[in-house]
Amino acid sequence: MKTLDTKLARIRSGAYRPQDFIIADAKDGDMAFGLLSPGPRRDASGNLLSGNANRAAYLQAMREMTGSGLIDIMLASASSVEILGQEGLFDGSPVTPAVRFNDTTDIWSQRGARYTQSHSRPFRTARIAKLRPVVDLGLYSITFSNDVESDLRTLEAYSAFRAEADLLGLRHFLEVFNPAFDVAIPAGELGHYIGDCVVRCLGGVLAAEQPLFLKLVYNGRRAMEELANYDSARLVVGILGGAKGTTRDTFELLARAEQAGARVALFGRKINYAECPLTLVALMRRVIEREVSPVEAVKVYHATLASKGIRPILAMADDVEISDPVLRAEA
């Protein structure tokens, strides 16, 4: 049985332990950033080289992370999961493959583009009827914009998707982004607005079409606790990673979100841009399970890099600092 299913069952039953925290490696960046999605090129030791990695390197990183047993979900584009599935990567593996079901316009992040300056418009590259033989789980993303026409369009598209997914026997988890620009909501209230939108959106949805869990921006402890405590049997709350930040940001975000009720983390750039992704994720587990503090984890991470001969991107003195504005504001 996949670890995702056993962990979700314990979380929903009220028997959650930190060991049940779910980690997903989000390597679906090709549906947002295009050529930059594999991240920087590295040599065999993990040290940075000039230029960007190619798709072969991106796929190899997915193979290595899946084989490590450190994660519960490998999220990628449909084309990547198809390749890896044909290789048999997930056969007998405890890791659940998942694909990005939709790619709304507010994640179109090609170099020079300005799509993210406009309200999110629903769009799906993947034809989900074709995906059923490949995978049974995927991510569907929405963004609320405090604009009735935009949000109505978003919710109608989500309703149509749920109907199609239900007929095909496909499961999904729901990603809710922060709007990329000012939508006339005070910054301190944005997390509460999004929480209200999520509950209003899902209140009319029967169990068969509910998302397995949520993926949200961490907008502070109060907003996270409020949503996580609302209906923990149905609304399992997860966090997304966002920008790379410092290594302290990665561990601090995990620790604070888990303490506030989050039970899932889906990190993309925080993992993909790390000097040693496997070491980072192993320490993420130790932070969640309270074996080490975020600060201690940064020190262990740097010591491991030194032992492997990998040059850190940031010096310890800088990497142990919190750079994320939301986390800094709570410190």
SVG drawing of the C-alpha trace seen along z (x, -y; Angstrom):
<svg xmlns="http://www.w3.org/2000/svg" viewBox="-24 -47 59 51">
<polyline fill="none" stroke="black" stroke-width="0.4" points="0.0,0.0 1.2,-3.5 2.3,-5.6 0.0,-8.4 -3.1,-6.3 -2.0,-4.9 -0.9,-8.3 -4.1,-10.0 -6.2,-7.3 -4.4,-8.0 -4.6,-11.7 -8.4,-11.6 -9.0,-9.2 -7.4,-11.6 -4.4,-9.4 -1.9,-11.6 1.8,-11.4 4.6,-13.5 5.8,-10.4 2.5,-10.6 3.4,-13.9 3.2,-13.7 6.0,-15.1 5.6,-15.6 8.4,-16.5 6.9,-18.9 8.7,-18.5 5.9,-19.8 7.8,-23.1 7.9,-22.5 4.2,-23.5 5.1,-26.9 8.7,-27.9 9.4,-26.0 13.1,-25.5 14.2,-26.7 12.2,-24.0 15.1,-21.5 17.1,-24.1 20.8,-24.8 23.4,-22.4 25.5,-20.5 28.6,-18.3 28.7,-14.7 29.5,-15.9 26.6,-18.4 28.5,-21.6 27.0,-24.3 28.0,-24.7 27.0,-27.5 23.7,-27.2 20.5,-25.2 20.0,-21.4 18.1,-19.6 15.1,-17.3 17.2,-14.1 18.7,-15.5 15.2,-16.5 13.9,-13.0 17.0,-11.5 16.3,-13.7 12.8,-12.3 14.1,-8.7 16.6,-9.3 14.1,-11.0 11.4,-8.4 13.9,-5.6 15.1,-7.2 11.9,-6.4 11.9,-9.9 8.8,-11.2 5.2,-10.0 4.2,-11.7 6.1,-12.5 4.3,-15.3 5.3,-15.9 3.8,-16.8 1.8,-14.2 4.6,-13.6 7.2,-13.0 5.0,-10.6 4.3,-8.7 8.0,-8.2 8.7,-7.2 5.7,-4.9 6.7,-3.1 10.0,-2.4 8.2,-0.8 9.6,-3.4 6.4,-3.3 5.7,0.4 6.0,1.8 7.1,-1.6 5.6,-3.2 5.6,-6.5 2.4,-7.7 2.8,-9.4 0.7,-12.4 0.3,-14.8 -0.6,-18.4 -4.2,-18.3 -4.5,-22.0 -2.1,-24.9 -4.0,-28.1 -2.6,-31.3 -1.3,-32.7 1.4,-30.0 2.6,-30.8 6.0,-32.1 8.1,-32.0 10.9,-34.5 9.7,-37.9 6.0,-37.0 3.5,-39.1 0.7,-36.6 0.9,-36.7 -0.2,-40.3 -3.7,-39.4 -6.5,-37.5 -6.1,-33.8 -7.9,-32.1 -8.8,-28.4 -6.9,-26.2 -5.9,-22.5 -3.2,-21.2 -3.6,-17.7 -6.5,-15.7 -7.4,-13.8 -9.3,-11.1 -6.0,-10.0 -4.3,-10.0 -6.4,-7.2 -4.2,-4.4 -1.1,-6.3 -2.1,-7.7 -5.1,-8.1 -4.0,-11.2 -3.3,-14.8 -3.2,-18.4 -5.9,-20.9 -5.1,-24.6 -7.2,-27.6 -6.7,-31.3 -9.3,-33.5 -9.0,-37.1 -11.8,-39.0 -13.4,-39.6 -16.8,-38.0 -16.4,-37.4 -12.9,-35.9 -13.8,-33.8 -17.0,-32.6 -15.1,-31.4 -12.6,-29.7 -15.3,-27.9 -17.3,-26.8 -14.1,-25.3 -13.4,-23.4 -16.9,-22.1 -16.6,-20.8 -13.3,-19.2 -14.7,-17.4 -17.5,-16.0 -15.1,-14.6 -12.7,-13.3 -15.5,-11.5 -16.6,-9.7 -13.0,-8.6 -12.3,-7.5 -9.5,-10.1 -8.6,-11.6 -7.2,-15.1 -5.8,-17.5 -6.5,-21.2 -3.9,-23.9 -5.0,-27.4 -2.6,-30.1 -2.3,-33.6 -3.2,-36.2 -0.1,-37.5 -1.1,-41.2 -3.2,-43.4 -6.8,-42.3 -8.0,-44.9 -7.7,-42.7 -5.5,-43.9 -2.3,-41.9 -3.1,-40.7 -6.5,-39.4 -5.4,-37.6 -4.9,-34.2 -8.4,-34.4 -10.0,-35.4 -8.4,-32.4 -9.6,-30.1 -13.1,-31.5 -13.0,-30.9 -11.9,-27.3 -14.6,-26.5 -17.3,-28.3 -16.0,-26.5 -16.1,-23.0 -19.2,-23.3 -21.4,-22.2 -19.1,-19.3 -20.0,-15.7 -17.4,-13.4 -16.9,-11.5 -15.6,-14.7 -13.7,-16.3 -10.0,-16.9 -7.8,-14.5 -6.0,-17.4 -5.2,-21.1 -2.1,-22.9 -1.8,-26.5 0.6,-29.3 1.5,-29.6 0.0,-33.0 0.8,-32.9 0.0,-30.7 -3.5,-32.2 -4.8,-31.6 -3.3,-28.1 -4.7,-27.1 -8.1,-28.4 -8.4,-26.4 -6.7,-23.2 -9.0,-23.1 -12.2,-23.7 -12.8,-20.1 -9.7,-18.0 -11.5,-14.8 -12.1,-16.2 -10.0,-19.2 -6.4,-18.0 -4.3,-21.1 -0.9,-21.2 1.6,-23.9 3.4,-24.8 7.0,-25.9 7.2,-28.9 10.6,-30.5 13.9,-28.8 14.8,-31.1 17.4,-30.1 17.7,-26.6 16.5,-28.0 13.3,-29.1 12.7,-25.5 13.0,-24.0 11.3,-26.9 8.3,-26.8 7.8,-23.1 8.1,-23.3 5.7,-26.2 3.1,-25.0 3.1,-21.5 2.6,-23.0 -0.3,-25.0 -2.0,-21.9 -0.6,-21.4 -0.1,-17.7 1.3,-17.9 4.2,-19.8 4.6,-20.0 8.0,-21.7 9.3,-22.3 12.1,-24.9 13.1,-24.4 14.0,-20.8 15.1,-21.1 17.4,-24.1 19.1,-22.6 22.7,-21.6 21.9,-18.1 18.1,-17.4 18.2,-14.0 20.0,-15.3 17.6,-18.3 14.5,-16.0 16.0,-13.6 16.4,-16.6 12.9,-17.8 11.7,-14.6 13.9,-15.0 12.6,-18.6 8.9,-17.4 9.6,-14.6 11.2,-17.0 14.6,-15.3 16.3,-18.5 15.3,-22.2 15.3,-24.2 18.6,-25.9 20.2,-22.6 19.1,-21.1 20.8,-23.9 24.0,-23.2 23.7,-19.5 23.0,-20.2 26.1,-22.3 28.2,-19.8 26.9,-17.1 27.7,-19.3 31.2,-19.8 31.7,-16.0 30.5,-15.4 32.7,-18.2 29.8,-20.3 30.1,-24.0 27.1,-25.7 25.2,-28.4 25.1,-30.5 27.6,-30.7 26.3,-29.2 25.9,-32.7 23.5,-33.7 21.8,-30.3 20.8,-30.1 18.9,-33.4 15.1,-33.6 14.5,-35.5 10.8,-34.8 8.7,-37.9 5.9,-36.0 8.2,-33.9 10.2,-37.0 7.1,-38.8 6.2,-36.0 9.7,-35.6"/>
</svg>
